[in-house]
Amino acid sequence: MNILILIGSPRQEGNTQLLAEAFARGAEAHHSVTTLSVRDLNVGPCLGCNTCFASEDNTCCQSDDMVQVYAQLAQADMLVIASPVYFYGISAQLKAVIDRLHNPVRNTFHIKKMALLLVGGASLPELFDSITTQYELALRFFNIEDGGRILVRGVRERGDIRQTAALQEAYELGGRQ
């Protein structure tokens, strides 16, 4: 299986990246894993112009790094979304990428499974509710299997996640794919 991990953290070597890397290490034993950090990409938000629906090859009117993301998604059998949670939602950088999937090119992808890795500084029980609701809606809309979720609360400072069981859990989840 080809697994694509989208890391939505703007912070290099932060808790989200550590969690995604643990998942990748577990999955690499049996699968091909590609990781894209959206902080390294120049992706503008969707403009809602629907040019992609009108163009013959679904080309977006924006010329940016989303072309690379589309190419990786076209090769993926599984998508892993990894994001910090700053204010009850995924990072703005990752949201821009996901909103650009408004493009009908998404209908050519053969993603059959998706997993969710979230990290938040707060410990509120409902911290991830809005994101998991959107995740579940996407699973149903695209008829995609849930590959699992690792939701980590109370890790704010870089490296705090090392003091939890989450890295081992992510490694094991990657290995079960």
Contacts in CASP RR format, 6 or more apart in sequence:
PFRMAT RR
TARGET T0000
AUTHOR 0000-0000-0000
METHOD contacts of the structure
MODEL  1
MNILILIGSPRQEGNTQLLAEAFARGAEAHHSVTTLSVRDLNVGPCLGCN
TCFASEDNTCCQSDDMVQVYAQLAQADMLVIASPVYFYGISAQLKAVIDR
LHNPVRNTFHIKKMALLLVGGASLPELFDSITTQYELALRFFNIEDGGRI
LVRGVRERGDIRQTAALQEAYELGGRQ
1 30 0 8 1.000
1 31 0 8 1.000
1 32 0 8 1.000
1 77 0 8 1.000
1 78 0 8 1.000
1 113 0 8 1.000
1 177 0 8 1.000
2 31 0 8 1.000
2 32 0 8 1.000
2 34 0 8 1.000
2 75 0 8 1.000
2 76 0 8 1.000
2 77 0 8 1.000
2 78 0 8 1.000
3 24 0 8 1.000
3 27 0 8 1.000
3 31 0 8 1.000
3 32 0 8 1.000
3 33 0 8 1.000
3 34 0 8 1.000
3 76 0 8 1.000
3 77 0 8 1.000
3 78 0 8 1.000
3 79 0 8 1.000
3 80 0 8 1.000
3 177 0 8 1.000
4 34 0 8 1.000
4 35 0 8 1.000
4 36 0 8 1.000
4 72 0 8 1.000
4 73 0 8 1.000
4 75 0 8 1.000
4 76 0 8 1.000
4 78 0 8 1.000
4 79 0 8 1.000
4 80 0 8 1.000
5 20 0 8 1.000
5 23 0 8 1.000
5 24 0 8 1.000
5 33 0 8 1.000
5 34 0 8 1.000
5 35 0 8 1.000
5 36 0 8 1.000
5 80 0 8 1.000
5 82 0 8 1.000
6 36 0 8 1.000
6 38 0 8 1.000
6 69 0 8 1.000
6 79 0 8 1.000
6 80 0 8 1.000
6 81 0 8 1.000
6 82 0 8 1.000
6 94 0 8 1.000
6 97 0 8 1.000
7 16 0 8 1.000
7 17 0 8 1.000
7 20 0 8 1.000
7 35 0 8 1.000
7 36 0 8 1.000
7 37 0 8 1.000
7 38 0 8 1.000
7 39 0 8 1.000
7 82 0 8 1.000
7 83 0 8 1.000
8 16 0 8 1.000
8 37 0 8 1.000
8 38 0 8 1.000
8 39 0 8 1.000
8 82 0 8 1.000
8 83 0 8 1.000
8 84 0 8 1.000
8 90 0 8 1.000
8 91 0 8 1.000
8 93 0 8 1.000
8 94 0 8 1.000
8 97 0 8 1.000
9 15 0 8 1.000
9 16 0 8 1.000
9 17 0 8 1.000
9 37 0 8 1.000
9 39 0 8 1.000
9 82 0 8 1.000
9 83 0 8 1.000
9 84 0 8 1.000
9 91 0 8 1.000
9 93 0 8 1.000
10 39 0 8 1.000
10 91 0 8 1.000
10 93 0 8 1.000
11 17 0 8 1.000
11 39 0 8 1.000
11 84 0 8 1.000
11 158 0 8 1.000
12 37 0 8 1.000
12 39 0 8 1.000
13 158 0 8 1.000
14 158 0 8 1.000
14 159 0 8 1.000
14 161 0 8 1.000
15 84 0 8 1.000
15 119 0 8 1.000
15 120 0 8 1.000
15 152 0 8 1.000
15 155 0 8 1.000
15 158 0 8 1.000
15 159 0 8 1.000
15 160 0 8 1.000
15 161 0 8 1.000
16 82 0 8 1.000
16 83 0 8 1.000
16 84 0 8 1.000
16 117 0 8 1.000
16 119 0 8 1.000
17 37 0 8 1.000
17 82 0 8 1.000
18 159 0 8 1.000
18 161 0 8 1.000
18 162 0 8 1.000
18 167 0 8 1.000
19 82 0 8 1.000
19 117 0 8 1.000
19 119 0 8 1.000
19 150 0 8 1.000
19 152 0 8 1.000
19 161 0 8 1.000
19 166 0 8 1.000
19 167 0 8 1.000
19 170 0 8 1.000
20 35 0 8 1.000
20 80 0 8 1.000
20 82 0 8 1.000
20 117 0 8 1.000
20 170 0 8 1.000
21 35 0 8 1.000
22 166 0 8 1.000
22 167 0 8 1.000
22 168 0 8 1.000
22 170 0 8 1.000
22 171 0 8 1.000
23 80 0 8 1.000
23 82 0 8 1.000
23 115 0 8 1.000
23 117 0 8 1.000
23 150 0 8 1.000
23 170 0 8 1.000
23 171 0 8 1.000
23 173 0 8 1.000
23 174 0 8 1.000
24 33 0 8 1.000
24 35 0 8 1.000
24 174 0 8 1.000
25 171 0 8 1.000
26 171 0 8 1.000
26 172 0 8 1.000
26 174 0 8 1.000
26 175 0 8 1.000
27 33 0 8 1.000
27 174 0 8 1.000
27 175 0 8 1.000
27 177 0 8 1.000
29 175 0 8 1.000
30 175 0 8 1.000
30 177 0 8 1.000
31 78 0 8 1.000
31 177 0 8 1.000
34 72 0 8 1.000
34 75 0 8 1.000
34 76 0 8 1.000
36 68 0 8 1.000
36 69 0 8 1.000
36 72 0 8 1.000
38 91 0 8 1.000
38 93 0 8 1.000
38 94 0 8 1.000
38 96 0 8 1.000
38 97 0 8 1.000
39 93 0 8 1.000
41 64 0 8 1.000
41 65 0 8 1.000
41 66 0 8 1.000
41 68 0 8 1.000
41 69 0 8 1.000
41 97 0 8 1.000
42 64 0 8 1.000
42 65 0 8 1.000
43 64 0 8 1.000
43 65 0 8 1.000
43 66 0 8 1.000
43 69 0 8 1.000
43 93 0 8 1.000
43 96 0 8 1.000
43 97 0 8 1.000
43 100 0 8 1.000
44 62 0 8 1.000
44 64 0 8 1.000
44 66 0 8 1.000
44 96 0 8 1.000
44 100 0 8 1.000
45 95 0 8 1.000
45 96 0 8 1.000
45 99 0 8 1.000
45 100 0 8 1.000
46 96 0 8 1.000
46 99 0 8 1.000
46 100 0 8 1.000
46 102 0 8 1.000
47 61 0 8 1.000
47 62 0 8 1.000
48 102 0 8 1.000
49 61 0 8 1.000
51 59 0 8 1.000
51 60 0 8 1.000
51 61 0 8 1.000
52 58 0 8 1.000
52 59 0 8 1.000
52 60 0 8 1.000
52 61 0 8 1.000
52 102 0 8 1.000
52 103 0 8 1.000
52 104 0 8 1.000
52 105 0 8 1.000
53 104 0 8 1.000
58 103 0 8 1.000
58 104 0 8 1.000
58 105 0 8 1.000
60 66 0 8 1.000
60 100 0 8 1.000
60 103 0 8 1.000
66 97 0 8 1.000
66 100 0 8 1.000
69 97 0 8 1.000
69 100 0 8 1.000
70 103 0 8 1.000
70 105 0 8 1.000
73 79 0 8 1.000
73 101 0 8 1.000
73 106 0 8 1.000
73 109 0 8 1.000
73 111 0 8 1.000
74 108 0 8 1.000
74 109 0 8 1.000
76 109 0 8 1.000
76 110 0 8 1.000
76 111 0 8 1.000
77 110 0 8 1.000
77 111 0 8 1.000
77 112 0 8 1.000
77 113 0 8 1.000
78 111 0 8 1.000
78 112 0 8 1.000
78 113 0 8 1.000
78 114 0 8 1.000
78 115 0 8 1.000
78 147 0 8 1.000
78 177 0 8 1.000
79 111 0 8 1.000
79 113 0 8 1.000
79 114 0 8 1.000
79 115 0 8 1.000
80 114 0 8 1.000
80 115 0 8 1.000
80 116 0 8 1.000
80 117 0 8 1.000
81 90 0 8 1.000
81 94 0 8 1.000
81 98 0 8 1.000
81 114 0 8 1.000
81 115 0 8 1.000
81 116 0 8 1.000
81 117 0 8 1.000
81 135 0 8 1.000
82 117 0 8 1.000
82 118 0 8 1.000
83 89 0 8 1.000
83 90 0 8 1.000
83 91 0 8 1.000
83 94 0 8 1.000
83 117 0 8 1.000
83 118 0 8 1.000
83 119 0 8 1.000
83 131 0 8 1.000
84 91 0 8 1.000
84 118 0 8 1.000
84 119 0 8 1.000
84 120 0 8 1.000
85 118 0 8 1.000
85 119 0 8 1.000
85 120 0 8 1.000
85 121 0 8 1.000
85 122 0 8 1.000
85 127 0 8 1.000
85 128 0 8 1.000
85 131 0 8 1.000
86 120 0 8 1.000
88 127 0 8 1.000
88 129 0 8 1.000
88 130 0 8 1.000
88 131 0 8 1.000
89 95 0 8 1.000
89 130 0 8 1.000
89 131 0 8 1.000
90 98 0 8 1.000
90 118 0 8 1.000
90 131 0 8 1.000
106 142 0 8 1.000
111 142 0 8 1.000
111 144 0 8 1.000
112 144 0 8 1.000
112 145 0 8 1.000
113 144 0 8 1.000
113 145 0 8 1.000
113 146 0 8 1.000
113 147 0 8 1.000
113 177 0 8 1.000
114 135 0 8 1.000
114 138 0 8 1.000
114 139 0 8 1.000
114 144 0 8 1.000
114 145 0 8 1.000
114 146 0 8 1.000
114 147 0 8 1.000
115 146 0 8 1.000
115 147 0 8 1.000
115 148 0 8 1.000
115 149 0 8 1.000
115 150 0 8 1.000
115 173 0 8 1.000
115 174 0 8 1.000
115 177 0 8 1.000
116 131 0 8 1.000
116 132 0 8 1.000
116 135 0 8 1.000
116 148 0 8 1.000
116 149 0 8 1.000
116 150 0 8 1.000
116 151 0 8 1.000
117 149 0 8 1.000
117 150 0 8 1.000
117 170 0 8 1.000
118 128 0 8 1.000
118 131 0 8 1.000
118 149 0 8 1.000
118 150 0 8 1.000
118 151 0 8 1.000
118 152 0 8 1.000
119 152 0 8 1.000
119 155 0 8 1.000
119 161 0 8 1.000
119 166 0 8 1.000
120 127 0 8 1.000
120 152 0 8 1.000
120 153 0 8 1.000
120 154 0 8 1.000
120 155 0 8 1.000
120 156 0 8 1.000
121 153 0 8 1.000
121 154 0 8 1.000
121 155 0 8 1.000
121 156 0 8 1.000
122 153 0 8 1.000
122 154 0 8 1.000
123 153 0 8 1.000
123 154 0 8 1.000
124 153 0 8 1.000
127 151 0 8 1.000
127 153 0 8 1.000
128 151 0 8 1.000
128 153 0 8 1.000
132 149 0 8 1.000
132 151 0 8 1.000
135 149 0 8 1.000
136 146 0 8 1.000
138 144 0 8 1.000
139 145 0 8 1.000
139 146 0 8 1.000
147 173 0 8 1.000
147 177 0 8 1.000
148 173 0 8 1.000
150 166 0 8 1.000
150 169 0 8 1.000
150 170 0 8 1.000
150 173 0 8 1.000
152 161 0 8 1.000
152 164 0 8 1.000
152 166 0 8 1.000
154 160 0 8 1.000
155 161 0 8 1.000
155 163 0 8 1.000
155 164 0 8 1.000
155 166 0 8 1.000
161 167 0 8 1.000
END
